[in-house]
Amino acid sequence: MRLLVTGGAGFIGSTFVRRVLQGAQPSLAGADVVVLDKLTYAGNEANLAPVATDPALRFVKGDITDESLVTDLMVGVDAVVHFAAESHVDRSILGADPFVVTNVVGTQILLQVALDAGVSRFVHISTDEVYGSIESGSWSENHPLEPNSPYSASKASADLLARAYARTHGMDVRITRCSNNYGPYQHPEKVIPLFVTNLLDGLPVPLYGDGLNVRDWLHVDDHCRGIALVLERGRAGEIYNIGGGTELTNTELTGLLLDALGAGWSRVQPVADRKAHDRRYSVDWTKIRTQLGYAPEVDFAQGLADTVRWYAEHRDWWESLKAT
């Protein structure tokens, strides 16, 4: 099998690539992997260092909006796994243009080129943020899309394009929507690595608003395991929520990180809340559990401890990222 993995030098994409090439996904054993990544601030070729010498890996620096390049790379590809996206909500609030270009236009170009090339499967990686905010209960895959930030609106738009290509052209497109990921190699603009690295450096941690916004936490390895299941056995045209099963308020998460690093609440700096800050996310992942046999395997307490340890032991990876 030949895979084209867009955004494969980013946090989740690189984890997926490493898992494929290191044998953690048996259904993808022996696959050749072409990584296409623009290497924006969030893409880092060092994320692929553990597999950089694998002859099954080809890395290409480029933009998913470059139709000529995408067309060349799509030749002989059996499946596309599309991670590439602008993904930080705060940045989208400051300026939405790159989110629309990459997440909407880039996705459309990939879909059209894959269709023209006769690619057999296309897995589009999305987010639970497309659903908006939910006070109680959990979203099923059939819930209306009610995005509240420019980032989530651009991802919802990409989802609708993916669905349209499946319905209009009969294309085998499968969509996944995940909850909040954590784990090694995550850019330090995100809450867990930001808080961990700030605490390691003796800096305060910024806690939005009243700290009661709720997120469901999913280890990146479990997310990639779910993606592999969707790629292997998912149904054409279907959407699959992928959850972690650990809901925490931001205050609760902050307390766990403070405890892990031996710091007190004096290190917490309350900051003004984000505009249109979604109060709670919660996905119902019954469908992927019952149809594909998915279940998260990484215990949250152990996963968080391992993640904190990774950042403590890999200053060389994140210090330069925080300096830019």
Protein Blocks (a to p, Z undefined) as FASTA:
>chain_A
ZZddehklbmklmmmmmmmmnopamklgoiacddddehiakbcfklmmmmmmpmkbccdd
ddfklmklmmmmmgopabdcdfbccfbfklmmmomklmmmmmmmmmmmmmmmmmmnopab
dcddddfklnopafbhcddfkbccddfbfklmmmmmmmmmmmmmmmmnopacdddddddd
edehiafkbmklmmmmmmmnopacddehjlpaccddddfklmmmmmmmmmmmmcehiacd
ddehiacdfklmmmmmmmmnopafklpccddddehiafbdcddfklmmmmnopacfbdfk
lmmmmmmmmmmmmmmmmmmmmmZZ
